């Protein structure tokens, strides 16, 4: 642990005490969470930073494609805080990048934002009384709503059981908060790992009888040019750009790029980071900086790569016009579960929604 973080331990202890007291008010019945007849599935985590919430929400949308689904997010990074229904034309500055991504990929889904989740759920039911389930994005700490299934994500390489409270560590609340979870998903695990590794990790979790633990991993797709209808004149095929010829400027504004960087290491010649803060609203000046980094690469084979989530914040006309002149690509990502986990996890979710 870094010295500065050690020095901040007293503040972490104080913050942990305040959050624990708030949780106790809910546990003791002083604060009363609201329950709904509509099935509610919450996806969240204990830490600040990326554990893969967005691709897990998308996994649930695909899993429940036979049902009528709505998503409700806070809309982190948006300039508004009231309830809003996300349209395919809604800008990220107004609704947030994750909700915009959900609507772009699943236009048939009712996607909404509200900083007050209770109000948001009521508004959703007013908009469409036939909704079969509502997916709450990043709502593990939002205890004013009592979900039917509470899914807690933790990164395989940074398990919450090894972390500390902010500002010493990255925990939003004490580790004991995990006791509220019905399902714990260890995300970003290796696509192939041994039963022994699995068993050793599970032995470290102190689970309640009803809690289930599953392992998921990320599957990256092929690079996609952006804008899609622009000819980038690079003639890419998967085999071509995954032969270690290319230098890649990795242009991102997400919490954690380590997993993506690790994936790319075996695919490209070199990675030059161009990192911005999580949910950063990009400007022309930012893109000028990325372009300069790109132009400083002396190799002929080079490109700029970003994430699907970051693309959601490059849709304003001026930014769009600027990137048309750049060899900009994005890499899509999906979640998958290991075989036995997939069947049991899917059954838990589908049974809950159909039963209710």
matplotlib code that plots the C-alpha trace (Angstrom):
import matplotlib.pyplot as plt

x = [0.0, 1.4, 2.6, 0.0, -2.8, -1.5, -1.5, -5.2, -6.2, -7.9, -10.1, -10.9, -12.0, -14.2, -15.8, -16.4, -18.0, -20.4, -21.4, -21.8, -24.1, -26.2, -26.5, -27.4, -30.3, -31.7, -30.9, -32.7, -35.7, -35.2, -34.9, -37.4, -36.6, -39.4, -40.5, -42.2, -44.3, -42.3, -39.2, -36.1, -32.6, -29.8, -26.2, -23.4, -20.2, -18.5, -15.6, -15.0, -13.9, -14.7, -15.9, -17.7, -21.2, -22.2, -21.4, -23.2, -26.3, -26.1, -25.8, -29.0, -30.8, -29.8, -30.8, -34.2, -34.9, -38.2, -39.4, -40.2, -37.2, -36.4, -33.0, -32.6, -29.3, -28.2, -26.6, -23.2, -21.5, -24.7, -25.5, -29.0, -30.4, -34.1, -36.0, -35.4, -36.3, -33.3, -33.8, -31.5, -30.7, -30.1, -26.5, -24.3, -24.0, -27.7, -28.2, -24.7, -22.6, -23.8, -27.6, -26.8, -24.9, -27.8, -30.3, -28.0, -27.5, -31.0, -33.5, -36.4, -35.6, -37.0, -33.9, -34.2, -32.1, -32.9, -30.7, -33.6, -34.2, -37.6, -39.0, -37.4, -39.1, -42.5, -42.0, -41.1, -44.2, -46.2, -44.7, -45.3, -47.3, -46.4, -42.7, -41.6, -38.4, -36.3, -32.5, -30.9, -27.4, -24.8, -27.4, -25.8, -25.4, -28.9, -30.7, -34.0, -35.0, -35.3, -34.4, -35.6, -32.1, -29.0, -26.0, -22.6, -19.6, -16.0, -12.9, -11.0, -7.6, -8.9, -11.3, -13.2, -12.1, -8.5, -9.5, -9.9, -12.3, -11.8, -9.5, -7.0, -8.5, -11.3, -14.2, -17.4, -18.6, -17.2, -16.7, -19.6, -21.9, -21.5, -23.8, -26.7, -25.9, -27.9, -25.4, -21.7, -20.1, -16.3, -15.8, -12.9, -11.7, -9.5, -11.4, -9.6, -8.5, -8.2, -10.8, -8.1, -7.8, -11.6, -11.8, -9.0, -10.9, -14.2, -12.7, -11.8, -15.5, -17.6, -20.9, -24.4, -26.4, -28.5, -25.6, -24.2, -20.9, -20.2, -17.3, -17.6, -15.0, -14.8, -14.9, -13.6, -14.7, -13.0, -12.0, -14.8, -14.1, -15.8, -17.9, -19.0, -19.9, -16.5, -13.8, -10.7, -8.6, -6.7, -8.2, -8.4, -9.2, -9.0, -6.0, -4.3, -4.4, -3.9, -0.4, 1.6, 2.3, 0.3, 1.2, -2.0, -2.9, -5.3, -7.6, -9.9, -12.0, -12.9, -12.0, -9.8, -8.1, -5.7, -7.8, -8.1, -4.3, -3.5, -5.7, -4.1, -0.5, -0.6, -2.4, -0.5, 3.0, 2.8, 0.3, 0.6, -2.0, -4.0, -6.0, -8.6, -10.7, -13.6, -16.7, -14.7, -16.7, -14.3, -13.5, -11.8, -8.6, -8.6, -8.9, -6.1, -3.9, -4.7, -4.0, -0.6, 0.2, -0.7, 1.3, 4.4, 4.5, 7.1, 5.8, 3.7, 1.3, -0.6, -4.2, -6.2, -8.4, -11.1, -13.9, -17.5, -18.4, -16.1, -17.5, -20.8, -19.1, -17.8, -21.1, -21.4, -21.2, -17.8, -16.1, -17.6, -16.3, -12.8, -12.5, -13.7, -10.1, -8.5, -8.0, -10.2, -11.6, -13.4, -13.5, -16.8, -16.9, -19.4, -19.6, -19.6, -19.9, -18.0, -20.1, -21.6, -21.9, -23.8, -26.6, -27.1, -26.9, -29.3, -31.8, -31.7, -32.5, -35.1, -36.9, -37.1, -38.5, -41.0, -42.1, -43.0]
y = [0.0, 3.4, 5.6, 8.4, 5.9, 4.5, 8.1, 8.4, 5.3, 7.5, 9.1, 5.7, 4.5, 7.6, 7.2, 3.5, 4.3, 6.8, 4.4, 1.5, 3.7, 4.5, 0.8, 0.0, 2.5, 0.4, -2.9, -1.7, -0.5, 3.2, 3.8, 1.9, 0.8, 0.7, -2.6, -2.9, -5.6, -5.2, -7.6, -5.5, -6.7, -4.5, -4.7, -2.9, -3.2, -2.2, -0.3, 2.9, 1.9, -0.5, -4.0, -4.5, -3.3, -2.2, -5.5, -7.4, -5.2, -6.0, -9.7, -9.5, -7.6, -10.4, -13.1, -11.6, -10.8, -12.6, -10.3, -6.6, -5.0, -1.5, -0.2, 2.6, 4.4, 7.4, 8.6, 9.4, 12.4, 13.9, 17.6, 16.8, 15.0, 14.7, 11.7, 11.3, 8.6, 8.0, 8.2, 7.0, 10.6, 11.6, 13.0, 11.5, 14.9, 14.7, 11.1, 9.6, 7.3, 3.9, 4.6, 6.0, 2.8, 0.6, 2.5, 2.4, -1.3, -2.3, 0.3, -1.9, -1.5, 1.3, 3.1, 5.7, 7.9, 9.3, 10.1, 9.1, 5.5, 5.2, 8.0, 6.5, 3.1, 4.7, 6.8, 3.7, 2.0, 5.0, 5.0, 1.3, -0.8, -3.9, -3.9, -7.5, -6.4, -3.4, -3.5, -1.1, 0.0, 0.7, 0.6, -1.6, 1.3, 2.8, 1.2, 3.1, 0.4, -3.2, -5.3, -8.9, -9.9, -8.0, -8.8, -7.7, -7.6, -7.9, -7.9, -11.1, -9.3, -6.9, -8.7, -6.5, -8.9, -7.5, -3.9, -1.0, 1.9, 5.2, 7.1, 4.4, 1.9, 1.8, 0.5, 2.7, 0.8, -1.9, -5.4, -6.5, -4.9, -8.0, -9.8, -8.0, -9.7, -12.6, -13.2, -12.4, -12.4, -12.5, -10.6, -10.3, -13.8, -15.7, -17.4, -20.6, -21.2, -24.3, -25.7, -25.4, -21.6, -21.4, -23.4, -21.3, -18.1, -19.4, -20.5, -16.9, -15.7, -16.0, -16.7, -16.9, -20.1, -18.4, -16.6, -17.9, -17.1, -17.2, -16.4, -14.3, -13.2, -10.6, -11.4, -8.7, -8.3, -7.1, -3.4, -1.4, 1.9, 5.0, 6.5, 3.1, 4.5, 6.1, 4.4, 4.4, 3.0, 0.6, -2.6, -4.4, -8.0, -9.6, -11.6, -8.5, -6.2, -9.0, -9.9, -7.5, -5.0, -2.1, 0.6, 1.5, 4.8, 3.6, 6.6, 6.1, 7.8, 4.8, 3.8, 0.8, -0.2, -2.8, -5.8, -4.3, -3.5, -7.0, -8.4, -6.1, -6.9, -10.2, -8.6, -5.5, -4.2, -1.5, 0.4, 4.1, 5.2, 8.4, 8.2, 10.7, 10.6, 8.2, 9.5, 12.5, 14.7, 15.0, 18.3, 19.2, 20.0, 16.5, 15.1, 17.4, 15.9, 12.4, 13.3, 14.7, 11.5, 9.5, 11.7, 11.3, 7.6, 7.0, 3.6, 3.5, 0.9, 2.8, 3.5, 5.0, 2.6, 3.4, 1.6, 1.3, 3.4, 6.2, 6.4, 7.5, 10.7, 11.5, 12.1, 15.8, 17.2, 19.0, 16.0, 13.7, 15.8, 15.8, 12.0, 11.4, 12.4, 10.0, 6.2, 5.8, 2.4, 1.0, -2.5, -4.0, -6.2, -8.8, -10.8, -14.6, -17.0, -20.3, -23.2, -24.5, -21.0, -19.8, -22.4, -21.8, -18.0, -17.8, -20.1, -17.9, -14.7, -16.2, -18.1, -14.9, -12.8, -15.4, -16.3, -12.7]
z = [0.0, -0.9, 2.0, 1.3, 1.4, 4.7, 6.1, 5.1, 7.2, 9.9, 7.3, 5.8, 9.3, 9.8, 6.3, 7.0, 10.3, 8.6, 5.9, 8.3, 10.5, 7.4, 6.6, 10.1, 9.9, 7.0, 8.8, 12.0, 10.1, 10.9, 7.1, 5.0, 1.5, -1.0, -2.6, -6.0, -7.6, -10.8, -10.6, -9.9, -10.5, -9.2, -10.6, -8.7, -6.8, -3.5, -5.1, -7.1, -10.6, -13.3, -12.5, -15.8, -14.8, -18.3, -20.2, -17.4, -17.8, -21.5, -20.8, -18.8, -21.5, -24.0, -21.5, -21.0, -24.7, -24.5, -21.8, -21.8, -20.0, -18.8, -17.5, -14.9, -14.4, -12.5, -15.8, -14.3, -15.9, -17.4, -16.9, -15.7, -12.7, -13.3, -14.8, -18.5, -21.0, -23.2, -27.0, -29.7, -30.5, -26.8, -26.3, -23.6, -21.9, -21.3, -20.3, -19.6, -21.7, -20.4, -20.9, -24.4, -25.2, -23.9, -26.2, -29.2, -28.9, -27.8, -29.2, -28.2, -24.5, -22.4, -21.1, -18.4, -16.0, -12.6, -9.7, -7.4, -8.2, -6.4, -8.5, -11.6, -11.1, -10.5, -13.7, -15.7, -14.6, -15.5, -19.0, -19.5, -17.1, -19.0, -18.0, -17.0, -15.2, -14.4, -14.4, -12.0, -13.1, -10.3, -7.5, -4.8, -2.4, -3.3, -0.5, -0.8, -3.3, -2.3, -5.4, -5.8, -6.9, -5.8, -8.0, -6.7, -9.1, -8.0, -10.2, -10.3, -10.1, -7.4, -5.1, -2.6, 0.2, -0.3, -0.4, 2.0, 2.5, 0.6, 0.6, 1.7, -0.7, -3.3, -1.2, -1.2, 1.9, 4.2, 3.0, 5.1, 2.6, 0.5, 2.8, 1.1, -2.2, -3.5, -6.3, -6.4, -9.8, -10.0, -13.2, -15.7, -14.7, -17.1, -20.0, -18.9, -15.3, -13.2, -10.8, -8.1, -8.6, -8.5, -5.2, -3.6, -4.4, -3.2, 0.1, 0.9, 0.7, 3.8, 2.2, 3.6, 2.8, 0.1, -1.7, -5.0, -6.6, -10.4, -12.6, -15.7, -18.3, -21.1, -24.8, -27.1, -30.7, -33.8, -34.2, -35.8, -37.6, -36.3, -37.7, -39.1, -42.6, -43.0, -45.1, -43.0, -46.0, -43.8, -45.3, -41.9, -41.4, -38.0, -39.0, -40.4, -37.4, -34.9, -36.3, -34.1, -37.0, -35.5, -32.9, -31.1, -29.4, -26.7, -26.3, -23.2, -20.6, -18.4, -14.9, -15.6, -18.8, -17.4, -18.7, -22.2, -22.3, -21.2, -24.0, -26.6, -25.6, -27.5, -30.5, -31.5, -31.7, -29.0, -26.9, -26.3, -23.7, -24.1, -20.9, -19.6, -16.4, -16.1, -17.9, -19.2, -21.7, -24.6, -26.3, -29.6, -27.5, -26.1, -29.6, -30.8, -28.0, -29.2, -32.8, -31.8, -29.9, -33.0, -35.3, -33.1, -33.8, -36.5, -37.6, -40.8, -39.3, -36.6, -35.5, -32.7, -30.6, -28.0, -26.2, -27.1, -24.0, -25.0, -28.5, -26.8, -25.9, -29.4, -31.1, -31.1, -34.7, -34.1, -32.6, -35.2, -38.0, -36.4, -35.9, -39.5, -40.5, -38.0, -38.2, -35.1, -34.2, -31.2, -29.7, -28.5, -25.5, -24.1, -20.9, -20.9, -18.0, -17.6, -18.7, -15.5, -14.1, -17.1, -16.8, -13.1, -13.3, -16.2, -14.4, -11.3, -13.4, -15.7, -12.9, -10.8, -13.7, -14.9, -11.4, -10.7]

ax = plt.figure().add_subplot(projection="3d")
ax.plot(x, y, z, "-o")
ax.set_aspect("equal")
plt.show()
